[in-house]
């Protein structure tokens, strides 16, 4: 906090929200959003955009006079909308898959994205003081983006410039290591993950890990407490629940992998959703007081600025009265969108009650969703946050509410499913952007940026991204179609998240959803909450984040396990750094190494996205066959790469 304030004091006059920055950020947003929507539907691949945008911004702005770290920060803030708003593909294709929409109308689709995105920014503004400046959440991607911006700051002086030069070398070395590993994975020369299926008791389970060096970097940054909590979730799902739920399904001719994977997707993930739901409610209750304090501080800051008092630039949000007014005012276009969706349909007669319920749902649930998503992003980063689980919770809540108010009517269940998905899409837009906005504000805090300018920048990014999402969705529909829709061919896109959320909504209205799974998850979440509270009460060192444990239960093990491995490596490195002659410098080099690991894979993801798009969805980089040999090569190279880069970083520290 103090560092951010001093940075702000020394750089208060630096330009931030410039026309050239908006143009550069807008172009990056348009390109990255299109790529993420295309790849997310076509090959199930998306990439985080904040850090690549920061790197590209530095490369471009270096050619202009007067560029600075705060202007670079605005560019990456605008472009970060691309990586998050494109997650709307998790919901909207469901309207086509259930047969209600025949295409993606530009006004309706863009309207959902813009309204949800802007509300996501507004709802997360009061959270900044509670979850960023007044919190010890790690925000791995926010910290990483700030380090990228700092080492590229040509205005640094003296010791900082020398340190930044060494830091830049560490980032580059980590980035090259990570990019080479990602390239070998894309070529199928090395496996991207190691997974094994095996019997356990009367049932079966699976265990494995991703070989992503970027996720090692994320684990290094989030720290050991979050990593351990995620491992607890892995143990619950993969060593307790999966063996129980697969008992009796394993026969001599049964494919072990098919049984385990099906059980995980159909049963265990819903238990994870229940755990995350109860953990999310508990998290909201715990941060309610800090949020209220943040709102009071925001109002006090607004009054101080109006009276002419000086307020530090790092404490200037969009004034809370403007925020509250915008949120309330946006309920009008939401009502209009919903009216347009319902008019002329078989549920037209229920228009008044449906629109009223949906508007109130968006207004009240929006803050809850924003709070939980911001907290999750603070724990493990925006790109790794299980945002789809929040979408499922939103669909569940909206379905239950709409089913309740239409019970006893002749409303067509299919129309109610579609209306629920449309309502949930708006709330999901809030979730995606709030999941990202606080990460950006953490970056801004670390570089001394002005929060309100970042908040305006993200709104601009939302608008840019919203303009490109509808035509890309329509192109994908026309070119391939979606699995489950009428007339879908062999090349139809799976869109698995949209299919899952559609099935959840349908399960509510036709009473086929297994609520026992949700209740089991909630019971597990309640136990985790009690354990966490007892640890916090009787120990000073230990805790068990129920939300992080829920993530460990919900996410695939390959993704979950590698983050704790990174956290363990980071802990060992930090202990080594504490023994050096300049411990803070040594520790920062570890942070920069983790940043480099994230940067390299992220930038390769951008390049690979372009290659796949240019090739029409088939990756020309896949020149090897993969298989068992690729698994062995992948494991060996993964270990060698991490051993080399950590030792190289230590030698760099010692040579200073």
N, C-alpha and C positions, 0 to 999 in steps of 0.2 A: 504493500500500500504506500509506504513511504517512498519507495523507489519510483513508483508510478507518479506520485505527486511531484517529486523533484524533477522527473523527466518532463512533466507537464510544465513546470515552472520555467525550465530552461528552453523549452521549445514552443511556448504558448503562441508565438507569432507565426509559426510555420503554417502554410496553407494546407488544408485537408480536402475539403469537398470541392474539387476543381472540375472544370468542364472536361479537360483531357482525361482526368481520372475516371469520370462518369462514362465517357466514351469507351475508354479501354476496358473498364469493368463490364460495361454493357455488351461489348463484342465477345468478351470471354464468356459471359453468362449465356448469351444466345448459342454459342458453339457448344459449350459444355452441357447445357440443358438438353439440346437436341441429341447429343451423343449419349447422355445418360438415359434418356427415355428410350432411344433406339436400342441400346445395348441391354437395358434392364428387361425389356420385353423379348428381345431376340435371343440373347445368349445368357441372360441372368447375371450380367456383369454391370456393375456401376462403380464409380470411383469418386473419392472425396475431392472437392474442388478448391477448398480454401488455400491449402499449401501450394499446389501447382499454380494457382492464380497469383499467390505472393511471389513466387519465383519468376513467373512470366512478367508480372508487373514491374519487378526490379529490372529485368532485362530491357523492357521497353522504355520505362521512365528514365533510365540512365542516359538516354539519348536526348533528353530535354533538360534545359537549364532550370535550376531551382527545385528539382525534385527532392523529396524528403521522405522519411520513414512514415510519417503520418498520412501522406498522400498515398503511398504504397498500401498502407493499411486500409484505406477507403476502397481501393481497387479490389483487394482480396475480399473485403466485406460484401461488395456488390456481387462479385462472382461466386461467393459462397452459396448464394441462393440457388445456383444451378445444381449443386450436389444434393440439396435437400428438397426443394420444391418438386423435383422430378419424381420423388417418392409418391406423388399422387397416383402414379401408375399402379400402386398397391390396391387402389379402391376403384377408380373410375372404369377400368375395363370390365369390372363385374357387371355393370349396367348392360353391356353388350352381351356378355356371357350368359346372363339370365334371360336374354331375348327381349329386353325392354327398349333399349336403344338400338337403332340401326347404324348409327354413326356418332361422331363426336362434334356436335354443333359448336362453332367457334365461340359464340357469346356465352353459352352455358358453361362450357369447359373452362374458358379463360376467366369467366366470372368466378367460378368456384376457386380457381387458383389464386386470383388477385385478392378476393375477399378473405379467404382463409389465410393467405400469406401475410397480408397487412395486419389482420387481427393477431396473427402469431407474433408479429413485431410488437404490437401494442400491449398484448397481455404479458409479454416477457419484460417490458420496461420496468414495472415495479419490482420485478424479481432480481434486477441487477444488484441492488444493494444487499439483498438477502443471500443470494446464491453466488455472487462473484466477489464483491469487495468485502462482504462480511462472512465469507465462508472459506474453509480450507480444502474444498473440492479440488482435485488435481487438474481438471480441464486439459487433458493431454494434447489435443490438437490445437487448442488456443495457445498453450505454452509453446508448442512446436512452431506455429506460425509466427509468434512474436520473436522467437530466436532467429528464424529465417530473415525476418525484417531487420533485426538488430545487426546481424553480421553483414548485411548488405547496406548498412547506413554509412554513407561516405562522409556524413557530417560529424561522426564521432571523432573525438580528439584524444591525443596522448595515449595513456595506457589502454583506454578502451579500443582505440583503433588497432593497436598491436594485438590485443586479446581477440578482437573480432577477426583479424586476419588468420590467427590460428584456429579460431572457431569455424571460420569458413572452410578451411582445409579439412577439418573434422567432418563437417556437414557433407562436403563433396565426397570424401572418402566413404562415409556411410551411405550416401546416395548412390555412388557407383556400385558398391557392394550389393545394395538392395536391388538396384535396377538390373544388374547382371543376373542375380538369382531369379528375378521376375521374368527376364528374357528366356532363361533356360527352362523355366516352368512353361512359358507360352509355347516354346519349341517342343515341349513334351520330352526334352532330354532329361529333365528332373521332375519328379512328382511335386505337386502342389501341397499334398498332405499325405499322411500315413494313417491308415485306418485298419483296424482288425475287428472281426466279429468272432465271438466265442460264447460257448455255453457257460452259464453261471447258475449253479443249483439246478432247479428244474426248468429254468428259463434260459434266456440268452441276452446278450448285450453287445455293445460295441465301444471301442475306445480308440482314440487317435489324436493326432495333432496336425494343425496346419504347419507348413514349412515357410510361412510368411515372415520375413525379417521385419516388415513394417509393423506387424502385430507384436513382435518382440519390442520394438520401439515404443508402442503404445503401452505395453506392460511395464517397461522401464519407467515411463512417466506417471502412470496411475499409482504405482506403489504396491507394497505387499498387502496391506489390509484389504484392498479391493480384490487383489488377486486371490487371496485365501478365501474370501467370501464366494467368489465365483467357483473355486474348486469345491467348496461345500455343496453348491448347487449341482455340480457335476456328479458328485458322490450320490446325492439324493436321486437324481434322474437315472444315472447309468448303472449304479451298483445296487440300488434298492428297487426303484419303480419299474425299470425295464425288465429285470429278471422276473418280477412278480407278474407283470402284465403279459409276458410272453410264455408263462407257464402253461403247458398243455398244447401250445401251438407248434412245438418243435417235433417234427417226425423225421424218419430216415430220409425221406425224399424232399423235405422242405428246404428251400434255400434260406439259410440263416439270415443273410443280409436283407432279403425281402421282408421277412417277418419282423426283424428288428426295426428297419426303416419305416415300415408301415405303422407299427405300433407307436414309434416315436412321433410321427406326424399326426396320427389320428387320436392318440391318447395322451402321451406324455407332455406334448407341447401345450395342450389345453390345461393340464395340471399346472404347468409353468405359468400360463396366463392367470390362473386363479391365484397363485402365489404372488405374482407381480401386481395383481389388482389389489390385494389386501396390503402388500408392502407399499404400493403407491399411495393408498389412502392414509396409511400410517405416516409415510414421509410427508404428505401434505399437512397432516395435523401438526407434525413437529416443526415444519417451516412456516406455519401460518403466522406465528408471532413475529418472526423476522420479516415476513412479507408485509405485515401491518406496519412495522417500524420503517421499512423501506418506503412505503407509501407516505407515511408522515414526514420522513426526511425529504422525499421528493417534493411534497407540498411546501415544506419549509424552504427548500432551495428555490422554488418558484417565487415565493413571496419575497425572499431576499433579493433575487435578481430584479423583481419589479420595483423594489424600494431603492435600487441603485447600489446595493451592497455587492462587494466582490465575491464571486463564487468560483472556486478553482475549476478549470476547464474539465478536469476529470470527473467532476460531480454534476455536470450539466446534462441531464436527460431532456428528452422532449417533455415539456411541463405536464404534470399529471392531469390538470384540468383538460388539456388538449387530448391526452390519452383517453380519459374517460369519455369525453365528448365523441371522439372518433369511434370508440367501441360501440357506444349506444347508437350513433348515427348509422353505423354499418349494419345494424339490424334491419334497416329499411331495404337496402339492396338485397340482403339475404331473403327477406320476405318476398321481394319481387322475383328473385330467381326461383324460389320455391313455388310461387304462384304460376310462373311460366312453365315449370316442370309438371304441375298438376292439372292445369287448365286443359279441358277437352278430353281428359282421361276418365276411366271408370271410377276413380276416387275423387272426382271433382266435387261431389256433394259433401265430402268431408274436409274440404279445403281449409275452412276457418280453423278448425281444431288442430289439424295437422300442422299448419303454418305456425300457429301460436305455440304449439309444443316444441317445434323445431327451433324457432327463434329463441325461446327461453332456454332450451337445451344448449344451444350454441353459446348463448350469453353466459350461462352459469358454469357449464362444463369446460368452456374454453380456458378459464383460469386454472382449473384443476389439471387439465391436459398440459398446459404450458408449464406449470410448476413441475410436474412429474418428468416431462421430457427434458426440461432444463437441468433437473437434478441428475437424470441418467446421463446426459451429455457431459456433465461435470465429473461423473464417476469414470466413464470409460471412453468418452469422445463421441462426437456426433455420428461419424461414419460407422462406428461399431455398436451404437445404441440400438437395441431391438425395437425400432420404431413400429414395426408391424404388430407387435404385441399390444401397443397402445391403440393401434387401429382396430384390433380385435375387441379390445375393451370398449372402445367408442361404439363399434357396431353392436356389441351386446347391449350396452346401455340404451342406445337409441332404439334398438329393436324392442326391448322390453317396454320402453315408454310408449312407443307407437302402437304396439300390440295391446297395451292396457287401455289406451284411449279409443281404440277401434273395436274392442271386444264387443261381440253381440251385433255388429253391423254386417252388411253384405259386401264389405270391401274385399276386392280380389287380393289374395295373398301375394301373388306375383307383383302387383302394383305396389303393395306395401313394402315388399322386399326392395324393390327399385327405389322407392322414396326414401327408405332407411339408408341405403347405400349413398344416395345423393346427399342426404343430411350429414352422414358420417364423413363424406368427402370434404365438406367444408370444415368440420372439426379436425379432420386429419391434416388439412392445410395448416391449421393453427399448430398442430403437433410438430409438423416437419420444420417449420420456420423457428418456432421457439426452441426446438432441439438444437438449432444452429446459432441463433442470435446470441445466446449467452456465451457460447464458445468464442464468437467474434468479439463480444464485449470484454472477455478475458484477455484476448490479444490486445485490444485497445487499451485496457488498463495497464498492461505491461509496457506499452510503448508511449504512454502519456497522451492518448487520443481523447477527443471530445465525444462522449457517448451519444449526444443527440445527432451529431453528424453521421456517426456510424448507423444509427437507427434510421435516419433518412436514406442513407446509402443502401441499406438492406431493402427498404421499401422500393427503391428504384430497381434493385436486382430482382425483386419479386415481379414487378411489372414486366421487365425484359423477359424473364423466364416464362411468364404466363402467356406471352405472345407466341412463343414457339411450341409450347406443349400441345395445343389442339391440332395443328396441322401434322405434327409428327405422329400423334396417336392415330389420326385418320389415315395417314400413309401406311402405317403398320397394319391397320385393320383391312385396308383395301388390298395390301400386298400379301398378307399371310392369314389374317383372321385369328381368332382365339379358340383354344381348345374348350370344348363344351358348348360352344354356340352352334346354332343350326348351320349346316353347310361347311363346317370346318374341315379342312383337308389335312393331309399328312404333315404338312409343314406349318400347321397352325401353332401359334405361340402359346406356351403353357400359362404365362402370367400367374404363377402359383399363389402369390399373396392375394391377388384379386379373387381367385377361385376360392381360396380359404375363407375370405371375408364374406363372399356371396353365400357359401355353404353355411356359415355361422348365422347370417340373417335368415336364410331359408329355414334353418333348424329351429329358430325361435318361432316362426309363424306356422310351421307344420308340426311343431312339438317333437322334433326328432333329435334335438341337441341333448347330449348326455351331460346333464348338470352335475352329476356325481363327480365328474372329473374336475370341474371348476371348484366344487366344494372341498374336494381333497386338497387341491392346491391352496385354497384359502386357509385350511386347517394347518397345512405345513407352514404357510406364511406366518400364521399366528404364533407357532412354536418358535420360528426364527426371530420374530420380534421380541418374544420373551427372553430368548437366549441373549440377544443383542443388548437388551436393557440390563440384564443381570451382569453381563461382562462390563458394561460401562459403569454400573453402580459399584461393583466390588473390585475392579481393576482400573488402573490408570493407562495401561498400554494396549488393551485388547478391545476389539469390537467385532461385530459381524453384521455387515450391512444386509438387511433383508432383501432390498431391491437388487443388490449385486448378486446375491445368492439366487434370487429368482431369475436373473439373467442367465446365470450358469445352468439353471434347469431348462430354460426355454431355448437357448441357442445351441446349435450343433456343437458336440464336444471338440471337434477339430478346431473350431474358432475359439472356444472357451479356454481350452487348456494352454494354448500358446501364450495367452496374455499373462497368466500367472508365471509361466516360465520367464517371460520378459521381466516381470516384477521381481523375481528372485535374482536374476542377473543384475538388475538395477540396484537391488539392495546390497549385493556383494560389492558392486562397483562403488557405491556411496560409502560403504565402510572403508574401502581402500582409500577413497578420496579424502576421508576425514583424517587420515594419518599423514597426508602429504604436507609439505611446507606451506602451500597456498591452497587450503582445502576448498574454499569457495570457488576458486578458478577450476580446480580439478573436478568438482561436482558439476559445474556448468558445462565442462567439456563432455561429461557423460550425458547431460541433457541434450547437447548439440549432436552427439552421436545418435541418440534415439531419434532426434529430429531428422537427421540425415537418412536413417533407415526408413522413416515414413515418407520423406520427400522422394527418394529414389523410386520406390514402388509406385507412389502416386503419379509421378511424372511419366513413368513407363505406362501406367494405366491409361493416361491421356493419349500417348502415342499409339498404344495397342488399339484403343477405341477407334482412332482414325483409320488404322490399317484394316480392322475388321469391317468398319462401315464402308470403306472404299472397295472391299472385296465382296460386298453384298451379304455379309453375315458369316462367311466362312473365313477362318483365320489362316492366312498363307504361311504364318510362322510355324505351324504344326508340321514339322518335317521329320520328326521321329515318331515312333509307335508307342512310346510310353511303356507301360507294363511293369513287371517286377524289377527289371534293371533300372528303370527310371526312379523307382522308389528307393533302391539302394543308393543310387547316385545322389538323389535329392537329400537323403538323410546325411550322407557323408559331406556333401557340399555345404549344407546348412550348418553343421557343426564346425566345419573348417572356416566358413565365412564369419561366423560369430566369434570364434576364437581369435581369428586374425584381427578383426576390426576392433575388438575390445583391447587386445594387447597393443595394437598400433596406437590407439587413443591414449593408453597409459604411457607409452613411450613419448608421445607428443607432450603430455603433461609434464613428464620428468625432464624433458629437454628445455623447458621454459625457464 
